[in-house]
Amino acid sequence: MAKDKIMYVCSNCGQESAKWIGKCPACGQWNTFQEIKVASSSPKLGEVRRGLNNGTSAQSSALSAGKVLRLSDISSHDDPRIDMHDEELNRVLGGGLVPGSIVLLGGEPGIGKSTLSLQTMLNLPEKKVLYVSGEESAHQLKMRAERLVAQRSTLNAQLENFLILTENSLEAIFEHIKEVQPELVVVDSIQTIATEDVESSAGSIAQVRECASALLRFAKTSGVPVILIGHITKEGTLAGPKILEHIVDTVIQFEGDQHYMYRILRSIKNRFGSTFELGIYEMQQTGLRQVSNPSELLLTEDHEGLSGVAISSAIEGVRPFLLETQALVSSAAYGTPQRSATGFDQRRLNMLLAVLEKRVGFKLMQKDVFLNIAGGLRVTDMAMDLSVIAAVLSSNVDTPVEPGWCMAGEVGLSGEVRPVARIEQRISEAEKLGFSHIIIPKYNLSGLNRKKYNIELVPVRKVEEALRALFG
């Protein structure tokens, strides 16, 4: 038997080294190298892999054999995607699940990862699904499935092709896959699966990397898509080595505040589609409900007459929706004023406050400023700048923004309002929800047909013009 080899792997980026290093040369982090034992290839796992490879296509066999192929000899047809019967999930995946792909779903504990995956699999009665659970028992999964599906008769009909396996051994999982021949595999979670090839506990860097690599090989050679569920560390990153994100084809993150009902499905990496897509769900007693029009839910109806509230027409991915920006400005109780932002970049808030003081002339040096994006969402759209400045100024002078007004525009360091992308979608979304005025950058007017909109467009070139239009 071959002697085990000792290696050191960076827990942050997956960089390998033959000896321990204090500072990782790849990511620059200190004290992140951990010792792992790399065992020789296990005959048992090798036999299982070879058994799974039987019956694959010629192209997959050539890939596993390592043959050189001409680009002109490779077929360029796109395989039909698997419809997940979930518009939000299909949008984030780029149109559906690609056969033979491996998807990593990450999120904080209790955010709803298992609920989303189980609910989605129950909506695929035409597919034979193998749900591998390393955390919950079969009885717990059955109780959750009964809660997600209200009618028992419907549930029993959907469970004909739904197979559950409670197992932590990778070798045993491959044996069951070879026996039942599923069309889709879900592993919940990858941190609980261990292989006999590596002499370490489940969840370690070596175990996660080896198990993910074996599942990737299975997905690519058999054409069966695999969905992995991953944990999130306290820093907000996916647990395990960074190489885990490089191995998989798609990384989607399920995020949201547990104190709010909304959940966001965001694509971080996608080899088969765009990474700018966004899916929104609402957590209910019977599971997750798709939110097709988030603007109506994110806007409250009782903010009329209240200062410090401004409405922005934002875009996340390709979806426009209106967001409520709330600000509170008060005298600093202590020597150093506080700057706090929830759902918005705090450094950009500091920059906008500096622009408001330098270019507009409002003194906020000795004032506390608190900013919040209503609904628990986190938005990165630069077009939120105008609504942030309007909400801060509204709270500072204690004057509410007139109802029916919304805005979209990026603010530069010299106080100019810069143009934003997809301005027509932003205007149409505001018009659809009944707004009467929208402030937009003046540069976005070029090539825009103002006659086809019933909403009044207010073009501005500087921040002073926008504030004059709002507050007179």
KARA-V844549 format. One line per field, one symbol per residue. phi: phi as a letter, one per 40 degrees, with the letter a starting at -180 (. if undefined). burial: I if it has 9 or more other C-alpha atoms within 8 Angstrom, else O. Layout:
phi: ???
burial: ???
This chain:
phi: .cccbcbbbcccbgcbacbcbcbcccbgccfbcbcbbbccccccccccccccccgccccccccccgccbccccccbccccccccfacccccccghhccdgcbbbbbiccgchcccccccccccbccbcbbbcbbbbccccccccccccbcccccccccccbbbbbbabccccccccccccfccabbbbbccccbbccbcaccgccccccccccccccccccbgccbbbbbcbcccgbccgcccccccccbbbbbbicccbccbbbbccaacbaccbcabbbbcbcchcbcbcbcccccccbbccgbcgbbbbcbbbgbbcacbcbbbbbacccbccccbbbbgacccccccccccccccbgccbcbbcbbbaccggcbbbccccdccccccccccccfbccccgbbaaicbcccgccccbcfcccccccccccgccbbcbccccccgbccccbccccbcbbbccccccccbg
burial: OOOOOIIIIIIIIIOOIOOIOOIIOOOOOOOIIIIIIIIIOOOOIIOIIOOIIOOIOOOIIIOOOOOOOOOOOOOOOOOOIOIIOIOIIIIIIIIIIIIIIIIIIIIIOOIOIOIIIIIIIIIIIOOIIIIIIIOOOIOOIOOIIIIIIOOOOOIOOIIOIIIIIIIIIIIIIIIOIIOOOIIIIIIIIIIIIIIIIIOIOIIIIIIIIIIIIOIIOIIIIIIIIIIIIIIIIOOOOIIIIIIIOOIIIIIIIIIIIOOOIIIIIIIIIIOIOIIIIIIIIIIOOOIIOIOOOIIOOIIOOOOOOOIIIIIIIIIIOOOIIIIIIIIIIOOIOOOOIIIOIIIIIIOOIIIIIOIIIOOIOOOOOIIIIIIIIIOIIOOOOOIIIIIIIIIIIIIIOOIIIOOOIIIIIIIOOOIIIIIIOOOOOIIIIIIOOOIIIIIIIIOIOOOOOOOOIOIOIOIIIIIOIIIOOOOO
